[in-house]
Structure formats: structure tokens, C-alpha cells
């Protein structure tokens, strides 16, 4: 059956199906308001009719199976580092450097900041600092990851596979990046949730995705509890795709830049429209980093929020502080009710981009390159109560 469906298209099967229907009808004679078959081989004709019908629908089945996305395999740097034998330091160091090259050096020096990976003669060579970190904090945290997040890895890899398949539809020249997993201590030099290394390598830090109820988060997020929402595994595909967005924006910048607040709101909103296209099944509040309640506040108060910007003559402000207050993350948005989430300006910019996409019919690549000025002029954004 598989070979047949490769040889014939759905149109071929449709023609075969109609041909046998016609022959079947022609084989019938009516006599006194009843019918009889005019051929002795009507059983064969019924069989051929059934076979054509089966082929018609199995074509869709194989099309669906062949178009299913493949998971993106996460490259487990974290597991390889766990196997580092600090009692056999030189051999372990050589093994990891051989496998990961400069990425290993970047981890030691740039992400963790625990000394120099090379040369060994350097007085800050990491051998004197690394064993304490590895044999203590690292092993303990890996045990925690094993319980809280590693069972979710197949689901995460499937989500990444879908996201990269959608990304490839929008940007056929963009191949999936190599995705590496790390543990970067929160006390390290650069404990990012996700980051790029070159143009085809993306890393993420398991520590940032253990669930907002993870006990160690509280002291790290003192005064910034709104950030706890971002510490769940569903944010891994989201953050990796935002890294891809930043890489693509370098390649496809807007045709015009502007310091006016409304234009910065729209430019920031583009990244979440990007997530609409590459992660269509993701919850909208996850895309922008809100709780569901915060997202619903924006939807229910969209007209009032827009009026606030107009009445306070903020839309064409070029003050850097205004851009920070209304487009950057925070516990709430300055000047708005305490129930409001941060960066309501960015949320509105997102809605304007979506409206522009609907009226313009442009694809994602074109929208990334379109100036915020044009988007604002042609979106005809008029929120309703």
C-alpha cells in the first residue's frame, strides 16, 4: 500500500473511484421498479469499488504520517559533565573538550566563571575550583532534575520538533539549531535561561525550569516574584524560539527604526507574533510570560489601556524611561492599576502586529522586515470595549 500511494496522487485515486462508480451504476438495470445486475462479475466490481474507496482515504493517512514532525534531540552536555571524574581530571577534561570543543570552554569560563579552561599553566586554571562545584552542588542538582524535569524530556523534544518544523515553513533556509542542555549554577557568571552560541547552537539551563513551587527559587527571586511564572518546563520551547527570533532579527531587521514609544511597542510585539506562527499551540499567556489572570486583564481592559497611552500623550514619546516602563518586564505597568501585568505596551504592540498581519496578508518574514511606522499606519488598530 505504501508504494502504491507514492506512485499515485489523491487526484489519481479520485479518478479511479469515479470510474468504478460509473461502471457500477451502468451495470444496473431496472425492471418493474426493482433492479438487477447486468453482469455476472458484479462481485468483482463491488470489490474494485471498495478498493478505490480505500485507496482514496489511505492517501490522506500516509500524507499525514509522512508530514509528522520529528522530535529535536536535546544534546545532553549536562549528563556528560555529570560523568566528569575529578580524580582523573586531565583525562576527563580532554574527553569533554574533544566532544564539545570551545563550547566546553565557554561553559567553564563564560557561563560558570570558575576559572580558565586553558592553558593549564594559568594561575586561574579551573582544576582548583571545579571539583568542589562538581562533586557538591552539581551532583545534588542533577538528582533534583532527575526527579522534577527529566521525565518531561520526550514531551519537550516533541514540542521543539513542531516549533522547528513551523519555523522551517516560514524560513526554509533556516535549519534547526543544535540544542544543548546545561546546569548553570544561579551563582555562576551568566546563569541564563536560554542563549545562543554562534548561529547554529542554542543552550538552555535546567535550573530555570523546575516549577514555580521549587523551594530554592524564593531567595533568588526576592522582590521579583512575578518571574516565578517563567520557571516551568513549558517555557523551554518558548525561550529557545525567542533566541531563534533574535538571530533572525539580525538577518531580517526592520526597514526603519524609530525611538517613538508606539514604534518600540510594535517592534517588541513582533516577537510574540513570531511565537504565534512557530508555536501555535502554545498558550498566549505563556508566549508573553503572563499568568492566565494577567493575560485576561489585558484582554478585558484593552480599550482602557490604549486610551491611557493616548490621553497621556505617550505614543510618540522618545523618552528612554517611557520605553522601559511600558515595553520591558516588570511586576506591573507604571500608571496602570496594580492588577495590570508588566509591559502592557508590548502586549498592545502584539495586538497591532496581529491586526496588521490580518489586513496585509504578509508572511512572517515580510512582517519582521516591515517598519513599525507602516504597521501602525495600516493596521487600523481600534480596540473595542
N, C-alpha and C positions, 0 to 999 in steps of 0.2 A: 504493500500500500504506500509506503514512504516513497519508493521510486516512482510510482505512478503519479503521485501528487507533485513530484518535481518535474515530471515531463509535461503534465497538462496544467493549464491555469484554471481559475474558477470559471472564466468565460467558456473554456472548452467543456467543462463539466455541465454548465448550464445548457449549452447547445445539445449535448448528448441527452440530457434529461428531457428537453423539449421534444427531441426527435422521437424518443421512445414513448412519450405521452401521446404524440400524434399517431404513431403506429398502433398504440393500444386502442385509441378511440376509433381509428379506422377499421380495427378488427372486429368491431361490434356491429351486429345487425339487429334492428328492431323488428319484432314480429308480434302483432296484437298487443302492443304496449309493453311487451317484455323484450328482453334482449338475449341473444345467443352469440357465442364466439364464432367467427367465420373461419377460424384457423384451428388446426389440431394442435399446434405448438403454443397455445396461449400461455401455458405454464412457463415456458421459456421466456416469453415476452414480459410476463409479470416479474420474473426473476431479473431480467435486464433492467426493467424499470426501477426495481428496488436497488439494484447495484448502482445505477446512475444517481439515484437519490442519496445513497450512502456516500458516494464519491464527492458529491457536491458539498456536503457538510463536513466531511473529513478534511477537505481542503482548508476550511477555516480552522479546524483543530490544529493541523500541522503548522499553519501560518502563525497561530497563537503560540505554539510551543517553540517555534524557531525564533520568534521575536522576543522571547522572555529574556530578561537581563541576567547577566552573570554577576554573582557577588564580587565585590572588591576585596581581595585578600589583604588583611592588615599584616604588615611585616612586623614581627614581634621583637623589636630591639629590647624591650623590657625583659622578655624571657631570657634572651641571650646574656644580658647583663646580670641577671639573677644567678646564672651559672658561673660567673666570674669567680675563680679560685684565688682568693687574696694570698694564700700560702704559696701559690705558684704564680706570682704576679706577672713576671715577664712573659710567660707563655700565654696567659690569659689576655694580657694586653695585646700581644701580637695577633692572637686569634680574632679579637674583636676589630682591630684596626684593618686586618686583612679583609674581613667581611664588610665592614661599613666605611672604611676609609676616613675621609675628612668629616663625615657626619659624626663619627665617634669622637673626633677631636672637638667638634662643635658642641657636642653634648657635655663633655668634661669641662671645657673652657668657657663656652658661651652660655649654655643653659644652666649648668650646675655651678660653675665658678669655683671649682675645688682644686685649682692649680693648673699647671701646664701639662698637656699630654705629651708634648715633645718640645725640646730634646730632653733626654734623661738627665743631662748634666745641669739643667736649670735648677736653681735652688727652690723653685716653686713646683718642681715635678710632682705630679699628683699622687705618687705612691705613698707619701707620708700622710695624706689627708683622706684618701679614698677608702681604705679598709674600714675605718670607723663608721663611715656613712653606709657602705655596702652591707657590712655584717650586722649592723644595727637597724637603722631606720629603713633601709631599702628592703631587707628581707621581711620585716614586720609589715610594711605597707603592701608588699606583694601578696602576703597572706590575706590581707583585707580585701584587696582587689579580687582575689580568687573567690571570695565569698559574695561580694557585693556586685561585681560587674562583669567578670569574665564569662559567666553563663550567658550573657546577652550578646556576646561577640558575633554569633551567626546572624542574629537579627540586625546588628549594626552593619555587618558586611553586606547583607541584602539591601538595606536602605542606601548604602553608599553605591551599590551596583545600579540601583534605579536612578539615583541622582546623577551619576556619571553618564548613564545612557541618555537621560534627558539633556544633559549638558552637551553631549556629542551631537544631538539633533540640532541644537541651536548654534553650536560652533563645531562643525565637522572636523576642522583642523585640530581641535583640542583633544588630545589623548588623555586617558585617566592618569593622574599623578600616582607615584608610589607613596603609599600611606603607611607611616611608621607610628608605632605606639611606644610611649616612654613613661617612666615615672620621673618627674622633676619635683624635687622637694619644694614645698612652699617657702623654704628658707634659701632656696637656690638663687642664682644670679638673675634668672629670667624664667620664672615658672608660668609660661604662657599656656592658655587652654588649647590653642592651635596656632601653627606657624608654618611658614614656607621656608624651604632651604633650596635656593636656586629656583628654577622654573618648573621642575617636574617632581619635586619632593615636598610632601606635607607631613608634618608631625603633629601629634596631639598628646596631651598629658592626662593619664588616667586619674590623677588626683583631683581633677576638676569635675569629675562626673560620677561621684559616689552617692548622689541623692542629697537633697537639701536637709535631710534629717541627720546627716553624718556628723558625729559629735565633734570632730576636730575643726569643723568649719566655723563654729561660733566665735572662737577667739580671733580667727583670721579675718572675719567679716564684721567685726565690731564697728558699729556705726554705718555699715554698708549692707544691712540685712536684705535689701532689695536684690542684691546679687545672688542670694541663695537660690533663687528661682532658676538660675542658669546651670546649676550643678547636678544635672541629671543626664543620663546616657542619651536621651533623645536630642540633646544639644550637640552631640558629636558630629552627625552628618551636617547639621546646620552650620556649625563653626568651620568645618572643612570646606563646605561650599562657599562660605564667606571669604575664606582665604583664596579660593579659586576666583571669586569675584574681584578681589583686589589685584590679582595677577592679570586678569582680563582687562581691568580698567587701565592698567599701564599700556596695554596694547591698543585698546579702543577708548581713548579719552573723549570727553565731551568736546564738541566742536568749538565751544566757547565757555570760558569760566567767568564767574561773577561773585562778588563779595556780598551781594544783596541777600538778605535772610531768606526770602522766598525761594531764591535760586539754590541756596545751600540746602534748604528743606527738601527740595525736589531731588537734588543730587544725592542726598543721603537716602531718600526714598527709593532710589533706583535699586539699591542693594536688596531691598525686601521684595521688589517686583521680580528681581532676578531669582530669589528663592521661590516665588510663586511659580515660576516656569520650570525650575530644576527639581523642586521638592513639592509638587502639587498636593501630595497627601499630608504634608506637614500642617499642623495646626497653625493658624495665623498668629496666635499669641506667642507661640514658640519662635516663629520666624523673627519677631521683633524683640523677643526677650521679656514679654509681659506675662503676668498671670492671666488666666481667663477673665477674672473680675476686672483687671485693669484694662484689658482689651475691650470688654463690653462697655466700660466707662467711656472710652474714646468713641465708640460707635454711637452710644446714646447721647453724647454731648458734642458731636462733630460740628453742628451749626454754631453752638456757643463758643467752642474753641476757635473756629475760623473767625467769628465776629470779634473775639478778643484781639487777634492779630491786626484786624482792620481798624478797630476802634482805637487801639493804642499806637497806630501808625508804625507797626513793626515790620511789615512785609518788605519794605525797601531799606531797612536799616543795614548799615555796613559795619556796625559795631561788632568787634570780635566777641565781646561778652554776651551779646544777644544770641549770636550763633551758638555759643557754648551752652547757654541756658535752655535753648529750645530745640537743639538738634543732638545734644550729647546725653549720654546715660546719666541717670540720677534717680533719687528716691521719689521725686515728684517734679512737676514743671513749675518754675517760678511764675508767680502771679495767678496761678490757677488753683482750684480747690485742692485740699490735701489728699483727696481721693484720686486725683489725677496721677498717672504714671509719669516717669521722666520722658523726655524728648517727644512731647506731643507734636512739636513742629515737624519732626521726622515722620511721624505717623501720618500727618496731613500730607506731607510731600509724597508719601507712598500712595495715598489715595489719588492724588493728582496724576501721578505717573500711570496708575491703572486706568484712569479715565482717558488719558491721552492715548494709551495703547488701544483702547476700545475704539476711539474715533479715528485714529490714524491707520490702524491695521499694520503697523510696522512690526517687524520681528524683533527679538530681544537684542541682537547685535546692533541694529539700527537705533533702537531706543537708548542703548548705552552711549552711542555717539551723538545723540541729539542734544542740543543745548537746553539747559533748564529754561532759558528765555522762551524758546519755541514751544516747549512743553506747556509752560504756563499760558502762553498766548492762545494755544489751540485746544487745550483740554476742556475749556469752558466749565471749569470746576465750580459748581454751585451746590453745596451741601444742603440737604433738606432736613427739617426738624423731624 
